[in-house]
Amino acid sequence: MTRFALLLASLLSAPAQDEALPGTEPLRETRDLADTMMEGLHRYVERKIAESPEGRRAFWKRDPSSREAYEKSVDGNRKRFLKIIGAVDPRVPPRLERFGDDASPALAAETARFRAWQVRWPVLEGVTGEGLYLEPVDKTAGHAIALPDADQTPEQIAGLAAGVPAASQFARRLAENGFAVLVPVLISREIEFSGNPAVAMTNQTHREWIYRQAYQMGRHVIGYEVQKVMAAVDWMKSRGAAKVGVAGYGEGGLVALYAAAADPRIDAALVSGYFAPRENAWQEPLFRNVWSLLREFGDAELATLVAPRGLVIEHARGPEVEGPVKPPQGRRPGAAVGRLGTPTWESVRAEFARMEALLPAGFQPRELVRTEEGFGSSEALRKLAGVLGIQASTELSAEAPRERRPAFEPRDRQRRQVRELEAHVQNLIRGADRTRDAFFLDTTSAVKSLESRGERFRTFRVKTRDPETFAREAERFRAYFWEEVLGKVEDPLPDPRARSRKIYDREKWTGYDVVLDAAPDVMAWGALLVPKGIKSGEKRPVVVCQHGRNGVPKETIEGDHWAYHDFAAKLAERGFVVFSPHNPYRGEDKYRMLSRKANLVKGSLFSLILHQHRQILAWLRAQPFVDPERIGFYGLSYGGETAVRVPSILKEYALSICSGDFNDWARKVAATDSNYSFMFTIEWEMPYFDLGSTFNYAEMAYLMVPRPFMVERGHHDGVAPDEWVNYEYAKVRWLYTLLGLSDRTEIEHFGGGHTINAARTFDFLHTHLRWPKP
């Protein structure tokens, strides 16, 4: 056959590209639909961010009639702020310890005006603060906490070490002028201790290393450092301090602002090199990501949490960071992108001016200082002292302190601080089963946890076969999971304006690309496979077949892809209607940054995916050949991740099958002792705030009750070891059995890897979607 004849035969056998599914408009889009979807989703989220300053008004009911009335009126805002920065653990009793030995004595330096002591103080169980305590030789005029940038040491801003010009040594300047100053060390942006030598070392900064594991457990590197400041305030107040101020630069400026917003006992704050509009916070390093921050709080709103206490903002050149660093030899890549620079004077002034619209004139003493060189200027410190009501000079003497610790090594202190926080988070992970039970199962009337002879077990308070009661009580957890953990898109579903085009014409089924409108700039797209020979009025069951990371719908249909083996096409051949949606986890950092942007306005990648699936389900249920009560879900890998998030929330899915993903998700995301963990990979979007303390995969599966739920597991699947998978699934099996639903759940193990096996799962679909096997 000639080349022309081959081409002609190909054209004649190809489906007509403009032939649409009945009831839909023709799909004319010529660009890559995955790219079109991603671009629209970014526009949608960026618009939500741009709208957030105006939307914050709904969360505030400020009453400036008196200080007492004001504090009461913003109490809810403050509690929500403490929650989202992870400052939620009880602090231990206050104490400050001066410590040292012959090689590193407690007295680190001494001048005619102050002594510098090496100190530490307890904060949480197993967590301490460390740094310097600068004690005036003469009478103490006031008390302050001075916070260096993350890449500075306490010694540098106290004048004991090189690296910060004398004019910017603001801790030293305060101490020389009568302030007792506690100078904590912050978790740095270095990478030396980021990793586990027994597993792998990474190129993540220390701050990102702590952030990624802490965020999953509802904690945050920022919250830990705010807690260290609050523990310092505890100690100062216990010693009779009448006034306490806080001053910080760069990352220390962030912590100073957040600590003053969090703790009403802090009487004034100086924030240098940080304050600005936060709508571009998603461009900053990952460790600054705070769940839902912009929905309620910009820097101006946080300043109103400081009110009526005093606030000084210093516009200074901020830390300049381009990340991530190239991983040195022997370290794994995977750190998130992010940069820091200096905001413009105009943007800082505009954010400062926003406070005027939020508070009545004169309610809060506040100052805006512009510094052309350096930071922590004499003018800014003088204004801080003024709003504290302290008359103090801020001049700097000619006598610089001299380091007296010949063996002092800042890296050892940094290592201790990093490892303490890591140990605290890892302890939370080890206890997370009990934390989640206390959150979920123990609060239902169906299940109660009891203590007996020192052993913990579960028993039922009501008859065991009562799935309806359990399902009814689980509704509030479904709402919490959606609204507070994943984030819920509030936009109503529009007319889908369905568009389609025929892309397959096979012996037993016909396939269409289908595009639906889900929100402004948000589309849902997938491939619909319709079996041939459906009779008029007949309604078939549907299987939604979900691809994994970096996939597209066609990979589930054709080409015998090693992971999917055409499982969507095989199900269509068995007579199921099949819909293979595109989920937007394609393009690596494109979708990771999408989720990062959404986090700022209380959203995530799965907020968007859920909204798309809402529209997909609504459209599928309206099709004349679909039985709306028999729509199942079957996904692999990231599609398996979808299988325990989307159907658990959207009850229109009659069942769900999770393939190649089910495991102990808290450990998978945040454990630092396992090579299976995302802590050592490029998947920096995987932590979801507080997910590990509220919902693991068992709890997500509980939300499926009484609907059928199945796990497909290859023994050689590298996502997780068998013991993680089996342990987590055993909890699901336990609940289904006690509720009399043992026939509605199962797990299939097979001798393969990260792939669709399509054996017991197909039987499961036929059984529970009530469709005869061929």
C-alpha positions in Angstrom: 0.0 0.0 0.0 1.3 3.4 -0.9 2.0 6.2 1.7 -1.0 8.1 0.3 -3.3 5.1 0.6 -2.1 4.5 4.2 -2.9 8.2 5.0 -6.3 8.0 3.4 -7.2 4.8 5.3 -6.1 6.4 8.5 -8.2 9.5 7.9 -11.3 7.4 6.9 -11.0 5.2 10.0 -10.4 8.1 12.5 -13.5 9.5 14.3 -14.8 12.8 13.1 -13.2 15.4 15.3 -16.2 17.8 15.2 -18.8 15.1 16.1 -20.2 15.9 19.5 -22.0 13.8 22.1 -25.7 14.4 21.9 -26.8 17.1 24.2 -23.4 18.9 24.1 -21.8 21.7 22.0 -18.9 20.9 19.7 -15.5 21.2 21.4 -13.3 23.5 19.3 -10.3 23.9 21.6 -7.0 23.2 19.8 -4.6 23.8 22.6 -3.5 21.2 25.1 -6.4 20.8 27.4 -4.2 20.0 30.4 -2.3 23.3 29.9 -5.5 25.3 29.4 -6.9 23.9 32.6 -3.7 24.7 34.6 -3.5 28.2 33.4 -7.2 28.8 34.2 -6.8 27.4 37.7 -3.8 29.7 38.4 -5.9 32.7 37.3 -8.8 31.6 39.5 -6.6 31.3 42.6 -4.7 34.6 41.9 -8.0 36.4 41.6 -9.1 35.0 45.0 -5.8 36.2 46.5 -6.3 39.7 45.0 -9.8 39.8 46.5 -8.7 38.7 49.9 -8.0 42.1 51.5 -11.6 43.1 51.0 -12.9 39.8 52.1 -11.1 39.9 55.4 -13.6 42.5 56.7 -16.2 39.7 57.3 -14.0 38.1 59.9 -13.5 41.1 62.1 -15.9 42.8 64.6 -13.5 45.2 66.3 -14.9 47.2 69.3 -12.5 50.0 70.2 -14.7 51.4 72.9 -12.1 50.3 75.5 -9.1 48.1 75.7 -11.1 45.4 77.5 -13.8 45.5 74.9 -11.3 45.5 72.1 -9.4 42.5 73.4 -12.7 40.6 73.8 -13.8 41.5 70.3 -10.6 40.2 68.6 -10.2 37.1 70.8 -11.6 34.8 68.2 -9.3 36.2 65.5 -6.3 35.7 67.9 -7.3 32.1 68.6 -7.6 31.4 64.9 -4.3 33.0 64.3 -2.6 30.9 67.0 -4.1 27.8 65.4 -2.9 28.4 61.8 0.7 29.2 62.9 0.7 26.0 65.0 1.2 27.7 68.4 -1.1 25.3 70.1 1.0 23.2 72.6 1.0 24.0 76.3 4.2 25.6 77.5 6.1 24.3 80.5 6.7 26.5 83.6 9.0 29.4 83.1 12.7 29.2 83.9 15.9 30.7 82.5 19.2 28.8 82.9 22.6 30.3 82.5 24.8 27.4 81.5 28.4 26.7 80.5 31.6 24.9 81.2 35.3 25.7 81.3 35.5 25.7 77.5 32.3 27.6 77.0 31.5 29.6 80.2 28.1 31.0 81.0 29.4 34.5 80.9 29.9 35.0 77.2 31.0 38.7 77.3 31.2 41.7 79.6 31.4 45.4 79.1 31.1 48.5 81.3 27.4 48.6 80.5 26.2 45.0 80.2 27.0 41.3 80.7 26.1 38.7 78.1 25.1 35.3 79.4 24.7 32.0 77.5 21.2 30.9 78.3 18.4 28.4 77.6 14.8 28.3 78.7 12.2 25.6 78.5 9.3 26.1 76.1 7.5 22.9 75.4 8.1 19.3 76.5 11.5 18.6 75.0 11.8 22.0 73.3 14.0 24.8 74.6 15.0 28.3 73.4 18.7 29.1 73.4 20.6 32.3 72.9 22.0 35.2 74.9 20.7 37.2 77.8 22.1 40.8 77.9 21.9 42.1 81.5 22.6 45.8 82.2 25.2 46.5 84.8 23.2 49.4 86.2 19.4 49.8 86.8 17.2 48.0 84.2 15.0 50.5 82.3 12.9 47.9 80.5 12.8 44.4 79.1 13.0 43.3 75.4 13.3 40.3 73.2 15.6 40.9 70.2 15.2 38.5 67.2 17.9 38.3 64.6 17.2 37.2 61.0 17.4 33.5 60.5 20.8 33.8 58.9 22.2 35.8 61.8 23.3 34.7 65.3 22.4 36.3 68.6 26.1 37.1 68.9 26.1 39.1 65.7 23.3 41.5 66.7 24.8 41.7 70.3 28.2 42.7 68.9 30.1 39.5 70.0 30.7 38.2 66.5 31.4 39.7 63.1 28.8 39.9 60.3 26.5 42.7 61.3 27.6 46.4 61.2 27.8 48.0 64.7 25.0 50.4 63.7 22.6 47.4 63.2 23.6 45.6 66.4 20.2 46.4 67.9 20.4 43.9 70.8 23.6 45.5 71.9 22.2 49.0 71.5 19.2 48.2 73.7 21.4 46.6 76.3 23.8 49.5 76.4 20.9 51.8 77.1 19.4 49.9 80.1 17.3 47.2 78.6 17.5 43.6 79.8 17.5 41.8 76.4 16.9 38.1 75.7 18.2 37.2 72.2 17.0 33.8 70.9 18.6 31.9 68.0 16.2 31.2 65.1 16.1 28.1 63.0 18.4 29.1 60.1 18.3 28.9 56.3 21.3 26.7 56.2 21.0 23.1 55.1 23.6 21.3 57.2 21.2 19.4 59.5 18.3 18.9 57.0 17.9 15.2 56.7 18.7 11.9 58.4 22.2 10.5 57.8 20.6 7.0 58.1 18.2 7.8 55.2 19.4 10.8 53.2 20.5 14.4 53.6 18.6 17.1 51.5 19.1 20.6 50.2 16.1 21.9 52.2 16.9 24.8 54.6 16.5 24.0 58.2 13.4 26.1 58.2 11.8 24.1 55.4 12.9 20.8 56.9 11.0 21.6 60.1 8.1 23.2 58.2 7.4 20.2 56.0 7.0 17.7 58.9 5.4 20.2 61.3 2.8 21.5 58.9 1.3 18.0 58.4 0.8 17.8 62.2 -0.7 21.2 62.7 2.5 22.9 63.8 4.8 25.3 62.1 8.4 26.5 62.4 6.9 30.0 62.9 4.6 28.8 65.7 7.5 27.1 67.5 9.5 30.3 67.4 6.5 32.4 68.6 6.2 29.9 71.4 9.8 30.5 72.3 9.2 34.2 72.5 6.0 33.7 74.6 8.0 31.4 77.0 10.6 34.2 77.3 7.7 36.6 78.2 6.5 34.0 80.7 9.9 34.2 82.4 10.2 38.0 82.3 6.7 38.5 83.7 7.5 35.9 86.5 10.4 38.1 87.4 8.3 41.2 87.7 8.9 42.9 84.3 6.4 45.7 83.9 6.9 46.3 80.2 8.1 43.9 77.6 9.0 44.8 74.0 10.0 42.7 71.1 12.2 43.7 68.2 13.2 41.7 65.1 14.7 41.9 61.7 14.0 39.8 58.6 12.7 36.5 59.7 13.0 37.8 63.3 10.8 40.7 62.2 8.1 38.2 61.1 8.4 36.4 64.4 8.3 39.7 66.3 5.1 40.8 64.5 3.4 37.4 64.9 4.4 37.1 68.6 3.1 40.5 69.4 -0.2 39.7 67.6 -0.4 36.4 69.5 0.5 37.6 73.0 -1.2 40.6 74.5 1.4 40.7 77.3 3.9 42.1 74.8 3.6 45.9 75.2 5.2 47.0 71.9 6.9 45.6 68.8 9.5 46.8 66.3 9.3 45.0 63.0 12.2 45.7 60.6 12.8 44.3 57.1 9.6 42.4 57.0 6.3 44.4 57.0 4.6 44.6 53.6 1.5 43.5 51.6 1.4 39.7 51.7 -0.5 38.9 48.5 2.7 37.7 46.8 3.7 35.5 49.8 3.4 32.4 47.6 6.7 33.6 45.9 8.5 33.5 49.2 10.3 30.5 50.7 7.9 27.6 51.5 8.6 27.9 55.3 6.6 31.1 55.3 3.5 29.4 54.0 0.6 29.7 56.5 -2.7 27.9 56.0 -5.5 30.3 55.2 -3.5 33.4 56.2 -4.7 35.9 53.7 -8.3 34.9 54.1 -8.3 36.7 57.5 -4.9 38.3 58.0 -2.6 40.6 56.1 0.2 42.4 57.9 -2.1 45.3 58.6 -4.7 43.0 60.2 -2.0 41.4 62.3 -1.0 44.9 63.4 -4.6 45.4 64.6 -4.1 42.3 66.8 -1.2 44.2 68.4 -3.4 47.2 69.0 -3.9 49.1 71.2 -0.3 48.3 72.1 2.4 50.1 70.2 4.0 49.2 66.9 7.0 50.5 65.0 7.6 49.5 61.4 11.1 50.0 60.0 11.5 49.9 56.2 15.0 48.6 55.8 16.7 46.5 53.2 15.5 43.0 53.9 17.3 39.6 53.6 17.9 38.6 50.0 17.4 34.9 49.3 17.1 32.9 46.1 16.2 29.3 46.6 16.6 26.5 46.6 20.4 26.0 46.8 21.9 23.5 44.5 22.3 20.3 46.4 25.9 19.6 47.3 27.3 16.2 46.3 25.6 13.4 48.3 22.5 15.4 49.1 19.0 14.8 47.6 17.3 17.6 45.7 13.7 18.5 46.4 13.7 21.8 48.3 10.9 24.2 47.2 11.4 27.3 45.1 11.2 30.7 46.8 12.9 34.0 47.1 13.1 37.0 49.5 13.8 40.6 48.6 13.2 44.1 49.9 9.6 45.4 49.4 9.3 48.9 48.0 8.8 51.9 50.3 5.5 52.6 48.5 4.2 49.1 49.2 5.2 49.2 52.9 3.7 52.7 53.3 0.5 51.5 51.6 0.1 48.5 53.9 0.9 50.7 56.9 -1.8 53.1 55.7 -4.4 50.3 55.6 -4.3 50.3 59.4 -5.9 53.7 59.4 -9.0 52.3 57.8 -9.1 49.4 60.3 -8.7 51.3 63.6 -9.9 54.7 64.8 -7.3 57.5 64.9 -5.3 57.6 68.1 -6.3 54.1 69.2 -2.8 52.6 68.6 0.5 54.3 68.9 2.4 53.4 65.7 5.4 54.7 63.8 6.8 54.1 60.3 10.5 54.7 60.0 12.5 54.6 56.7 16.1 53.5 57.0 18.3 53.8 53.9 21.2 51.7 55.3 21.2 48.8 57.7 18.4 47.9 60.1 17.5 48.3 63.8 18.4 51.9 63.6 18.8 54.3 66.5 15.6 56.1 65.4 13.5 53.0 65.3 14.7 51.8 68.7 14.1 55.2 70.2 10.5 55.1 68.9 10.1 51.5 70.3 11.2 52.8 73.7 8.8 55.7 73.4 5.8 53.5 72.7 6.8 51.4 75.7 6.7 54.6 77.8 10.5 54.4 78.5 12.7 57.4 78.2 16.0 55.9 77.0 18.9 56.9 74.9 19.7 54.6 72.0 23.2 55.8 71.3 25.9 53.2 70.8 29.1 53.2 72.9 32.6 52.7 71.5 33.2 49.7 73.7 32.4 46.5 71.8 31.9 43.3 73.8 34.5 40.6 73.4 33.6 36.9 73.2 34.9 35.0 76.2 33.9 31.4 75.1 37.0 30.0 73.3 35.2 26.8 72.3 31.8 28.2 71.4 30.5 26.9 68.1 27.2 28.3 66.8 26.6 25.3 64.6 26.3 23.0 67.7 23.5 25.2 69.1 21.7 25.3 65.7 21.9 21.5 65.5 20.4 21.2 69.0 17.6 23.5 68.1 16.8 21.8 64.8 16.9 18.3 66.3 14.6 19.3 69.3 11.9 20.5 66.9 12.3 17.5 64.7 12.0 15.2 67.8 8.9 17.1 68.9 7.2 16.6 65.6 8.2 13.0 65.3 6.8 12.3 68.7 3.5 13.8 67.5 3.5 11.4 64.6 4.1 8.4 66.8 1.1 9.4 68.9 -1.1 10.5 66.0 -3.3 7.3 66.1 -4.5 8.2 69.5 -4.8 11.9 68.7 -7.0 11.1 65.6 -9.1 8.7 67.7 -9.7 11.4 70.3 -10.7 13.7 67.5 -13.0 11.3 65.6 -14.0 7.9 66.8 -14.0 8.7 70.5 -16.5 11.5 70.0 -19.2 9.3 68.2 -21.9 7.5 70.0 -21.1 4.4 68.0 -17.5 3.9 69.2 -15.9 4.6 72.5 -12.3 4.1 73.7 -11.8 2.7 77.1 -8.8 2.1 79.4 -8.5 -1.2 81.1 -5.5 -2.7 83.0 -3.3 -0.1 81.3 -4.3 -1.3 77.8 -6.4 0.6 75.4 -9.1 -1.0 73.4 -12.3 0.1 71.7 -15.8 -1.1 72.4 -19.3 -0.1 71.2 -21.8 1.9 73.3 -24.6 1.0 70.9 -25.4 -2.2 69.0 -22.7 -3.1 66.6 -24.8 -3.2 63.4 -25.7 0.5 63.3 -23.9 2.0 60.3 -26.7 4.6 59.8 -25.9 6.2 63.2 -22.2 6.2 62.5 -22.7 7.7 59.0 -25.0 10.4 60.4 -22.5 11.4 63.1 -19.7 11.3 60.6 -21.2 14.2 58.7 -19.6 16.8 60.9 -16.2 15.2 60.3 -16.9 15.2 56.5 -17.6 18.9 56.7 -14.5 19.5 58.9 -12.3 17.5 56.5 -13.5 19.5 53.5 -13.7 22.9 55.0 -10.9 23.0 57.5 -8.3 20.6 56.1 -8.6 20.5 52.3 -10.4 23.8 51.9 -13.8 24.2 50.1 -14.4 26.2 47.0 -17.6 28.2 47.8 -18.4 29.2 44.3 -21.7 27.8 43.1 -21.6 25.4 40.2 -22.5 27.2 37.0 -24.3 25.8 33.9 -21.6 23.3 32.7 -22.0 24.3 29.1 -20.8 20.9 28.1 -18.6 20.7 25.0 -17.4 17.5 23.4 -15.8 15.8 20.4 -15.4 12.2 19.4 -11.9 10.9 19.9 -12.4 7.1 19.8 -14.7 4.8 17.8 -13.9 1.2 19.0 -15.8 -2.0 18.4 -17.6 -1.9 21.7 -17.6 1.7 22.8 -17.3 5.3 21.6 -15.1 7.9 23.3 -15.4 11.7 23.7 -13.3 14.5 25.1 -15.7 16.4 27.4 -15.1 19.8 28.9 -17.3 21.4 31.5 -17.3 24.8 33.1 -17.0 24.5 37.0 -16.2 28.2 38.0 -14.8 31.3 36.3 -11.5 30.1 34.7 -12.0 26.6 36.1 -12.9 23.8 33.7 -13.3 20.1 34.2 -12.1 17.8 31.5 -12.1 14.1 30.9 -12.6 11.3 28.4 -16.1 9.7 28.4 -16.3 6.1 27.1 -19.9 5.1 26.2 -20.6 1.4 25.5 -22.4 0.7 22.2 -25.8 -0.9 22.3 -27.3 0.9 25.2 -31.0 0.6 24.8 -33.4 3.5 25.0 -34.2 4.2 28.6 -31.4 1.9 29.9 -29.2 3.4 32.6 -25.7 2.0 33.1 -23.3 2.1 36.1 -20.3 4.4 35.7 -16.7 4.0 36.8 -14.6 7.1 37.1 -11.0 6.0 36.3 -8.4 8.4 37.7 -4.8 8.7 36.5 -1.9 9.5 38.7 0.8 12.2 38.8 1.8 13.7 35.5 -0.8 11.6 33.7 -3.5 12.4 31.3 -6.8 10.6 30.6 -5.7 8.8 27.5 -3.0 6.9 29.4 -5.8 5.0 31.2 -7.4 4.1 27.9 -4.7 3.3 25.3 -1.1 2.4 24.8 -1.0 -0.3 27.6 0.8 2.1 29.9 2.8 0.1 32.5 0.8 1.6 35.4 -2.7 1.6 33.9 -2.9 -1.3 31.4 -5.9 0.4 29.6 -8.1 -0.3 32.6 -10.6 2.4 31.6 -11.0 0.8 28.1 -11.3 -2.7 29.6 -14.1 -1.5 31.9 -15.9 0.0 28.9 -15.6 -3.3 27.1 -17.4 -4.9 30.0 -20.3 -2.6 29.5 -19.6 0.1 32.1 -19.9 3.8 31.2 -16.4 5.2 32.0 -15.3 8.7 32.7 -11.5 9.4 32.9 -11.1 12.9 34.3 -7.9 15.0 34.2 -6.7 16.0 37.6 -4.3 18.9 37.5 -1.3 17.3 39.2 0.7 17.6 36.0 3.7 19.8 35.4 5.6 19.3 38.7 6.1 22.8 40.3 3.2 24.2 38.2 0.6 22.2 40.3 2.7 22.5 43.5 2.7 26.3 43.2 -1.0 26.2 42.4 -1.6 24.4 45.7 0.8 26.8 47.5 -1.1 29.8 46.2 -4.4 28.3 47.2 -3.2 27.6 50.8 -3.1 31.3 51.4 -6.8 31.6 50.9 -7.8 28.4 52.7 -7.5 26.2 49.6 -5.4 23.4 48.2 -5.0 21.3 45.1 -7.8 19.1 46.3 -10.1 22.1 46.9 -10.0 22.6 43.2 -10.2 18.9 42.3 -13.2 18.4 44.6 -15.0 21.3 42.9 -14.2 19.9 39.4 -15.6 16.5 40.5 -18.7 18.1 41.8 -19.4 19.4 38.3 -18.4 16.1 36.7 -20.8 14.2 39.0 -23.6 16.6 38.4 -23.2 16.3 34.7 -22.8 12.5 34.6 -25.9 12.0 36.8 -27.9 14.0 34.3 -27.0 11.9 31.3 -29.9 9.7 30.0 -27.7 6.5 29.9 -26.3 6.9 33.4 -27.7 5.4 36.7 -27.0 8.3 39.1 -26.9 5.9 42.1 -24.3 3.6 40.6 -21.2 5.8 40.0 -17.9 4.3 41.3 -14.4 5.6 41.6 -11.1 3.8 40.9 -7.8 5.6 41.0 -4.1 4.8 41.0 -1.2 6.6 42.7 -2.2 10.3 42.9 -5.5 9.0 41.6 -5.5 6.6 44.6 -4.8 9.6 46.8 -7.9 11.2 45.1 -9.8 8.0 45.9 -9.6 8.6 49.7 -10.3 12.3 49.5 -12.9 12.9 46.8 -15.4 10.0 47.3 -15.1 10.3 51.1 -16.5 13.9 50.8 -18.7 13.6 47.7 -21.3 11.0 48.6 -22.6 10.8 45.0 -19.8 8.3 44.5 -21.3 4.9 45.4 -18.0 3.3 46.1 -14.2 3.9 45.9 -11.1 1.8 45.1 -7.7 3.1 46.2 -4.9 1.6 44.2 -1.2 2.1 44.7 -1.5 4.7 47.4 -3.2 3.6 50.6 -0.9 3.7 53.6 -0.1 5.4 56.9 -0.2 8.9 55.4 1.1 10.8 58.4 4.3 8.8 58.3 4.4 8.9 54.5 4.4 12.6 54.4 6.3 13.6 57.6 8.4 10.8 59.1 12.2 11.5 59.0 13.2 7.9 59.7 12.0 6.2 56.5 13.1 6.3 52.9 9.5 6.0 51.9 8.8 9.5 53.3 8.1 12.5 51.2 10.5 14.4 53.5 13.3 13.2 51.2 11.6 13.9 47.8 10.5 16.7 45.5 6.8 16.4 46.6 6.9 19.5 48.8 3.1 20.1 48.2 2.2 16.9 50.1 1.9 18.4 53.6 -1.7 19.5 54.4 -2.1 21.6 57.5 -3.0 19.5 60.5 -4.1 16.5 58.4 -1.9 14.1 60.4 -3.7 15.0 63.6 -7.2 14.7 62.2 -7.4 12.3 59.2 -5.2 9.5 58.2 -6.3 7.1 55.5 -8.4 5.0 57.9 -10.3 8.1 59.0 -10.9 9.2 55.4 -12.2 5.7 54.7 -14.5 5.9 57.7 -16.2 8.7 55.9 -17.1 6.2 53.2 -19.4 4.2 55.6 -21.7 2.6 54.6 -20.5 2.7 51.0 -18.1 0.0 49.7 -14.4 0.7 49.9 -11.5 -1.3 48.5 -7.7 -1.2 48.5 -5.5 -2.6 45.7 -2.0 -3.3 46.8 1.1 -4.6 45.0 3.6 -6.2 47.3 6.4 -4.5 45.4 4.8 -1.1 45.3 7.5 1.4 46.4 5.0 4.0 47.7 5.0 2.3 51.2 5.9 -1.0 52.8 3.2 -3.7 53.3 3.2 -3.2 57.0 2.1 0.5 56.7 -0.6 -0.5 54.3 -1.9 -3.5 56.2 -1.8 -1.7 59.6 -3.9 1.2 58.3 -6.3 -1.0 56.4 -6.8 -3.2 59.5 -8.5 -0.2 61.1 -10.9 0.2 58.2 -11.7 -3.5 58.2 -12.3 -3.4 62.0 -14.9 -0.6 61.7 -16.7 -2.1 58.7 -16.9 -5.5 60.4 -18.2 -4.1 63.7 -20.8 -2.1 61.8 -21.9 -5.3 60.0 -20.5 -4.2 56.7 -17.6 -6.7 56.3 -18.9 -7.7 52.8 -18.4 -4.1 51.6 -14.7 -3.8 52.1 -11.6 -5.7 51.1 -8.0 -5.5 50.2 -6.3 -7.3 47.4 -2.6 -8.1 47.5 -0.8 -9.1 44.4 2.7 -9.8 43.4 3.3 -6.7 41.3 4.3 -3.1 41.8 2.8 0.4 41.4 0.2 -0.6 38.9 -3.5 -1.5 38.2 -3.9 -5.2 38.7 -7.6 -5.3 37.6 -8.5 -8.6 39.1 -10.4 -8.5 42.4 -11.1 -4.8 41.8 -13.1 -5.6 38.6 -15.1 -8.2 40.6 -15.7 -5.6 43.3 -17.0 -3.1 40.7 -19.3 -5.7 39.2 -20.7 -6.8 42.6 -21.3 -3.4 44.2 -22.3 -1.5 41.0 -24.6 -4.4 40.3 -23.5 -5.1 36.7 -23.2 -8.6 35.4 -19.7 -10.0 34.5 -19.2 -10.6 30.8 
